[in-house]
Amino acid sequence: MTGNDSGTDQVARSGLVVTVPEAEAAVRAWRDRLDPSVGSGMPAHVTVLFPFLPEARLDGDTLAAISDVIGRHKSFEARFERCGRFPGVLYLAPEPATPFRALTEAVVDRWPETPPFGGQFADIVPHLTIAQGQDDAVLDEAEAGLLDRLPVVTRVASVDLMVHDGSRWRQRASFALG
């Protein structure tokens, strides 16, 4: 999750993510140094929706509704073979990106009060964050260090609901794609 998701002001907040354990070997050393979310327990992931609902709203009916929305989407394979950038941010770009966007759009259609990244950005750009809040020289170094470790390939079969307890992110539930 890009933005300030390191833990500050995240108590009882939630997000929906696709974890990418296959990427950990390639990205972990860079993320440990350059992505504050690692320190609060967030694994390598592509954000589906952040921020999502406050934890207090995550009751049984809501979890069933999330499962229904996610379950309407088919599992798919994603490849990460190139880097992309936002200002101060380096990320791996998944291909295809369309299924990630479709998941985000479906969740937002069901919960329109939860626009991606609080409505800060006009476009949905699926990404796996490597570095945040860094200058171009640091991003250049990280990108050069990653290129020989790509591609990373994963099978996307679920979306995880992550909740922040004030200091760490923890998985609250996992929802299977169809």
C-alpha positions as CSV (number, residue, x, y, z in Angstrom):
1,M,0.0,0.0,0.0
2,T,1.6,3.2,-1.0
3,G,1.1,6.4,0.9
4,N,1.7,6.6,4.6
5,D,0.7,3.0,5.6
6,S,3.6,2.5,8.0
7,G,1.4,2.5,11.0
8,T,0.8,6.2,12.0
9,D,-2.9,7.0,12.1
10,Q,-3.8,3.5,10.9
11,V,-5.4,2.2,14.1
12,A,-8.4,0.0,13.3
13,R,-8.1,0.7,9.5
14,S,-8.2,-2.1,7.0
15,G,-7.1,-2.8,3.4
16,L,-7.6,-5.5,0.9
17,V,-4.4,-6.8,-0.7
18,V,-3.1,-9.6,-2.9
19,T,0.0,-10.9,-1.2
20,V,2.9,-12.0,-3.5
21,P,5.1,-14.4,-1.5
22,E,6.9,-15.3,-4.8
23,A,8.3,-11.8,-4.9
24,E,9.8,-11.8,-1.4
25,A,13.2,-13.2,-2.4
26,A,13.6,-10.5,-5.1
27,V,12.3,-7.5,-3.2
28,R,12.7,-8.1,0.5
29,A,16.1,-6.6,1.0
30,W,15.1,-3.4,-0.8
31,R,11.7,-3.3,0.9
32,D,13.4,-3.8,4.3
33,R,15.4,-0.6,3.7
34,L,13.1,1.5,1.6
35,D,9.4,0.7,2.4
36,P,8.2,1.6,5.9
37,S,5.2,-0.8,5.6
38,V,7.6,-3.7,6.1
39,G,8.3,-2.7,9.6
40,S,4.6,-2.8,10.5
41,G,4.2,-6.3,9.1
42,M,3.0,-5.8,5.5
43,P,4.3,-8.4,3.2
44,A,5.0,-7.9,-0.5
45,H,1.6,-7.2,-2.1
46,V,-0.5,-5.5,-4.7
47,T,-3.2,-3.3,-3.0
48,V,-6.8,-4.0,-4.1
49,L,-8.2,-1.3,-1.9
50,F,-6.8,1.0,0.8
51,P,-8.1,2.4,3.0
52,F,-11.1,0.1,3.2
53,L,-13.6,-0.1,6.1
54,P,-12.9,0.7,9.7
55,E,-12.4,-2.6,11.7
56,A,-15.6,-1.9,13.6
57,R,-17.6,-2.5,10.4
58,L,-16.0,-5.8,9.6
59,D,-18.8,-8.0,11.0
60,G,-20.0,-11.4,9.6
61,D,-22.3,-9.8,7.1
62,T,-19.6,-7.6,5.7
63,L,-17.1,-10.5,5.5
64,A,-19.7,-12.5,3.6
65,A,-20.3,-9.6,1.2
66,I,-16.5,-9.2,0.6
67,S,-16.3,-13.0,-0.1
68,D,-19.2,-12.7,-2.6
69,V,-17.6,-9.7,-4.4
70,I,-14.1,-11.3,-4.6
71,G,-15.5,-14.8,-5.4
72,R,-17.1,-13.4,-8.7
73,H,-13.6,-13.0,-10.1
74,K,-11.5,-15.8,-11.6
75,S,-8.0,-16.6,-10.4
76,F,-5.3,-15.5,-12.7
77,E,-1.5,-15.5,-13.3
78,A,0.4,-12.3,-12.9
79,R,4.0,-11.5,-14.0
80,F,6.2,-8.8,-12.6
81,E,8.9,-8.1,-15.1
82,R,9.4,-4.3,-15.1
83,C,9.5,-1.4,-12.6
84,G,7.4,1.7,-12.6
85,R,7.5,4.9,-10.6
86,F,5.4,7.5,-8.9
87,P,7.1,10.5,-7.4
88,G,9.4,9.1,-4.7
89,V,8.1,5.6,-5.2
90,L,9.5,2.5,-7.0
91,Y,7.2,-0.4,-7.7
92,L,6.9,-3.6,-9.7
93,A,4.2,-3.4,-12.3
94,P,2.0,-6.5,-12.7
95,E,0.9,-7.8,-16.1
96,P,-1.9,-8.1,-16.7
97,A,-3.0,-5.2,-14.6
98,T,-6.7,-5.4,-15.7
99,P,-7.7,-8.2,-13.2
100,F,-6.3,-6.2,-10.3
101,R,-8.2,-3.1,-11.5
102,A,-11.4,-5.1,-11.9
103,L,-11.1,-6.3,-8.2
104,T,-10.6,-2.7,-7.0
105,E,-13.6,-1.5,-9.1
106,A,-15.8,-4.3,-7.9
107,V,-15.1,-3.6,-4.2
108,V,-15.5,0.2,-4.7
109,D,-18.8,-0.4,-6.5
110,R,-20.0,-2.3,-3.4
111,W,-18.6,0.2,-0.9
112,P,-18.5,3.5,-2.8
113,E,-17.5,5.3,0.5
114,T,-14.1,3.7,0.2
115,P,-12.4,5.2,-2.9
116,P,-8.9,3.9,-3.6
117,F,-6.2,5.7,-1.5
118,G,-9.0,8.0,-0.2
119,G,-9.6,9.5,-3.6
120,Q,-6.1,11.0,-3.9
121,F,-5.5,9.7,-7.3
122,A,-7.6,9.7,-10.5
123,D,-6.3,6.4,-11.9
124,I,-6.1,2.9,-10.5
125,V,-2.5,1.7,-11.0
126,P,-1.9,-1.7,-9.6
127,H,1.6,-2.0,-8.2
128,L,3.9,-3.8,-5.7
129,T,5.7,-1.1,-3.8
130,I,9.5,-1.5,-3.4
131,A,10.4,1.9,-2.1
132,Q,8.6,5.0,-0.8
133,G,9.7,8.5,0.0
134,Q,13.0,8.2,-1.7
135,D,15.0,10.4,-4.1
136,D,15.7,9.4,-7.7
137,A,19.2,8.2,-7.0
138,V,18.0,5.7,-4.4
139,L,15.2,4.5,-6.7
140,D,17.7,4.1,-9.6
141,E,19.9,2.0,-7.3
142,A,17.0,-0.2,-6.2
143,E,15.7,-0.6,-9.7
144,A,19.1,-1.6,-11.0
145,G,19.4,-4.2,-8.2
146,L,16.0,-5.7,-9.0
147,L,16.2,-6.1,-12.7
148,D,18.3,-9.3,-12.7
149,R,15.8,-10.9,-10.2
150,L,12.8,-10.5,-12.5
151,P,10.4,-11.8,-13.7
152,V,8.4,-12.9,-10.7
153,V,5.3,-15.0,-11.5
154,T,2.4,-15.6,-9.2
155,R,-1.0,-17.2,-9.3
156,V,-3.5,-14.8,-7.8
157,A,-6.1,-17.0,-6.1
158,S,-7.2,-14.9,-3.1
159,V,-7.4,-11.4,-1.6
160,D,-6.5,-10.8,2.0
161,L,-8.2,-8.5,4.4
162,M,-5.5,-6.8,6.5
163,V,-6.2,-4.8,9.7
164,H,-3.9,-2.4,11.5
165,D,-3.9,-2.7,15.3
166,G,-1.9,0.4,16.1
167,S,1.5,-1.0,15.5
168,R,1.2,-3.9,13.1
169,W,-0.8,-5.1,10.1
170,R,-2.4,-8.6,10.6
171,Q,-4.4,-10.7,8.3
172,R,-8.0,-10.8,9.4
173,A,-9.5,-13.0,6.6
174,S,-8.7,-14.3,3.2
175,F,-11.2,-14.5,0.3
176,A,-10.9,-17.0,-2.6
177,L,-11.3,-15.9,-6.2
178,G,-13.6,-18.1,-8.2
